Amino acid sequence: MMGLRVLFFLLFLASAISGCARGVVNNEPDDEDDVDGGWDSGADAATDTDTDTDIDTNVDSNSDLDTDSDMDSDTDSDSDTDADSDSDSDTDSDSDTDADADADCNGVMNSFNFDFEDGTCQGWTSGALSGNNCSAASEWECGYSGQMEGWFPASCGGGAGCIGTDLNDMHDDGECGCLQSPVAKLSLCAGQSVCLGFKLAYDFGTGGGAGECSEGLVVQINDSAGDDWGEWDIVDTDPGYPGTINTTKYYIPSGQGAFCGSRQTWSTYSVSIPDTHLTDSFRVRFHMDGQYGPSYFGAYVDDVYLYDCTK
């Protein structure tokens, strides 16, 4: 009986030792061991914690590297992109602004181009000044070369049409007449070099000393909407005026250069427009003071235009 008890005890002991070894090797304790054993769970927890810590560390490390890399890359890229964008934007903006300004100014100059080929005045108007011994109405008129046959000049300067103080007769005595252009918005040309070009033929009386005239024509420009004599500025031409007015009877002051004498062939002249006259109300005027007998043919104008002086 005692022998059987000893045998059963030995078998039980062997079974218990074999179960612990299996649990440690497999590292898969059953639910009761996890709850009641404590140690296995602690060991497992420590192992899991180390593993998690390593993983977390690696992840954090990689995350930092990625974040720095991404941040630097994104920042540099954004910075470069912004810089390029700003640079491109500034360049494009400046270029576009210059182009727009140039296009607007060119548009204004291109539209101020009058050849009078259709026989009309193309928006130009005429009028006469009274007072200062001026008594006659303005005789500026638009027409064709055919109306000038047998008279001076024989034809228009640039084709079929032009404007003259009287296309087929002498100007009237005491005629102080003006030929005035439409308005040009030259404020769009601020900072640029603008010139006026035109063709002219003329026939006026002379008097006094060499180069002195008792009548003649001057070119005037206006930077405002006013029409008083004092608001119109007489400008120099290139080539210059060939004579000088020697009388105080009319509007052109004595000593002022003027187109006078006689030039029976068409010539081209230019005027450099001052910066102060690059306004919204820019206009051009050809003003003639005509003496009292003997009468002459006066002045004839053709092909009036604005252009860039630098080209």
Solvent accessible surface area in square Angstrom, and as a share of the most:
residue,aa,sasa,rsa
1,M,165,0.74
2,M,134,0.60
3,G,52,0.50
4,L,99,0.49
5,R,148,0.54
6,V,76,0.43
7,L,92,0.46
8,F,134,0.56
9,F,126,0.53
10,L,98,0.49
11,L,107,0.53
12,F,145,0.60
13,L,81,0.40
14,A,61,0.47
15,S,76,0.49
16,A,51,0.40
17,I,112,0.57
18,S,61,0.39
19,G,27,0.26
20,C,96,0.57
21,A,57,0.44
22,R,145,0.53
23,G,31,0.30
24,V,106,0.61
25,V,123,0.71
26,N,81,0.42
27,N,92,0.47
28,E,134,0.60
29,P,27,0.17
30,D,83,0.43
31,D,115,0.59
32,E,125,0.56
33,D,60,0.31
34,D,59,0.31
35,V,120,0.69
36,D,113,0.59
37,G,47,0.45
38,G,40,0.38
39,W,191,0.67
40,D,44,0.23
41,S,35,0.23
42,G,38,0.37
43,A,41,0.31
44,D,35,0.18
45,A,52,0.40
46,A,56,0.44
47,T,79,0.46
48,D,81,0.42
49,T,78,0.45
50,D,90,0.47
51,T,66,0.39
52,D,74,0.39
53,T,71,0.41
54,D,84,0.44
55,I,90,0.46
56,D,80,0.41
57,T,76,0.44
58,N,86,0.44
59,V,84,0.48
60,D,83,0.43
61,S,53,0.34
62,N,82,0.42
63,S,51,0.33
64,D,87,0.45
65,L,118,0.59
66,D,81,0.42
67,T,65,0.38
68,D,77,0.40
69,S,66,0.42
70,D,80,0.41
71,M,112,0.50
72,D,84,0.43
73,S,64,0.41
74,D,78,0.41
75,T,74,0.43
76,D,83,0.43
77,S,56,0.36
78,D,83,0.43
79,S,58,0.38
80,D,84,0.43
81,T,80,0.46
82,D,82,0.42
83,A,56,0.43
84,D,84,0.44
85,S,57,0.37
86,D,84,0.43
87,S,61,0.39
88,D,83,0.43
89,S,60,0.39
90,D,86,0.44
91,T,83,0.48
92,D,77,0.40
93,S,58,0.37
94,D,90,0.47
95,S,62,0.40
96,D,82,0.43
97,T,82,0.48
98,D,98,0.51
99,A,57,0.44
100,D,86,0.45
101,A,45,0.35
102,D,56,0.29
103,A,63,0.49
104,D,69,0.36
105,C,0,0.00
106,N,45,0.23
107,G,36,0.35
108,V,19,0.11
109,M,11,0.05
110,N,112,0.57
111,S,83,0.54
112,F,6,0.02
113,N,95,0.49
114,F,20,0.08
115,D,60,0.31
116,F,0,0.00
117,E,61,0.28
118,D,77,0.40
119,G,13,0.13
120,T,69,0.40
121,C,46,0.28
122,Q,56,0.25
123,G,52,0.50
124,W,9,0.03
125,T,82,0.48
126,S,59,0.38
127,G,32,0.31
128,A,46,0.36
129,L,38,0.19
130,S,91,0.59
131,G,41,0.40
132,N,75,0.39
133,N,90,0.46
134,C,11,0.06
135,S,86,0.55
136,A,20,0.16
137,A,77,0.59
138,S,29,0.18
139,E,47,0.21
140,W,18,0.06
141,E,59,0.27
142,C,25,0.15
143,G,3,0.03
144,Y,98,0.37
145,S,22,0.14
146,G,50,0.48
147,Q,76,0.34
148,M,0,0.00
149,E,127,0.57
150,G,83,0.79
151,W,102,0.36
152,F,14,0.06
153,P,5,0.03
154,A,74,0.57
155,S,52,0.33
156,C,10,0.06
157,G,22,0.21
158,G,38,0.37
159,G,39,0.38
160,A,48,0.37
161,G,0,0.00
162,C,0,0.00
163,I,1,0.00
164,G,0,0.00
165,T,0,0.00
166,D,17,0.09
167,L,0,0.00
168,N,68,0.35
169,D,64,0.33
170,M,76,0.34
171,H,3,0.01
172,D,60,0.31
173,D,57,0.29
174,G,0,0.00
175,E,0,0.00
176,C,0,0.00
177,G,0,0.00
178,C,7,0.04
179,L,2,0.01
180,Q,34,0.15
181,S,5,0.03
182,P,41,0.26
183,V,91,0.52
184,A,6,0.05
185,K,105,0.45
186,L,0,0.00
187,S,42,0.27
188,L,71,0.35
189,C,0,0.00
190,A,72,0.56
191,G,77,0.74
192,Q,52,0.23
193,S,51,0.33
194,V,2,0.01
195,C,12,0.07
196,L,0,0.00
197,G,1,0.01
198,F,0,0.00
199,K,55,0.23
200,L,0,0.00
201,A,0,0.00
202,Y,9,0.03
203,D,14,0.07
204,F,3,0.01
205,G,1,0.01
206,T,92,0.54
207,G,27,0.26
208,G,72,0.70
209,G,43,0.41
210,A,111,0.86
211,G,47,0.45
212,E,62,0.28
213,C,2,0.01
214,S,25,0.16
215,E,1,0.00
216,G,0,0.00
217,L,0,0.00
218,V,0,0.00
219,V,0,0.00
220,Q,0,0.00
221,I,0,0.00
222,N,0,0.00
223,D,52,0.27
224,S,38,0.25
225,A,86,0.66
226,G,21,0.20
227,D,79,0.41
228,D,102,0.53
229,W,65,0.23
230,G,70,0.67
231,E,66,0.30
232,W,9,0.03
233,D,61,0.32
234,I,46,0.23
235,V,17,0.10
236,D,114,0.59
237,T,12,0.07
238,D,97,0.50
239,P,80,0.50
240,G,46,0.44
241,Y,34,0.13
242,P,76,0.48
243,G,8,0.07
244,T,49,0.29
245,I,4,0.02
246,N,55,0.28
247,T,22,0.13
248,T,114,0.66
249,K,117,0.49
250,Y,14,0.05
251,Y,41,0.16
252,I,2,0.01
253,P,67,0.42
254,S,57,0.37
255,G,54,0.52
256,Q,40,0.18
257,G,20,0.19
258,A,0,0.00
259,F,0,0.00
260,C,8,0.05
261,G,13,0.13
262,S,67,0.43
263,R,110,0.40
264,Q,118,0.52
265,T,90,0.52
266,W,56,0.20
267,S,20,0.13
268,T,75,0.44
269,Y,11,0.04
270,S,26,0.17
271,V,3,0.02
272,S,82,0.53
273,I,8,0.04
274,P,56,0.35
275,D,106,0.55
276,T,100,0.58
277,H,17,0.07
278,L,13,0.06
279,T,38,0.22
280,D,76,0.40
281,S,30,0.19
282,F,0,0.00
283,R,16,0.06
284,V,0,0.00
285,R,7,0.03
286,F,0,0.00
287,H,0,0.00
288,M,0,0.00
289,D,3,0.01
290,G,0,0.00
291,Q,20,0.09
292,Y,108,0.41
293,G,37,0.35
294,P,95,0.59
295,S,36,0.23
296,Y,67,0.25
297,F,32,0.13
298,G,0,0.00
299,A,0,0.00
300,Y,0,0.00
301,V,0,0.00
302,D,0,0.00
303,D,26,0.13
304,V,0,0.00
305,Y,67,0.25
306,L,8,0.04
307,Y,64,0.25
308,D,27,0.14
309,C,45,0.27
310,T,105,0.61
311,K,178,0.75
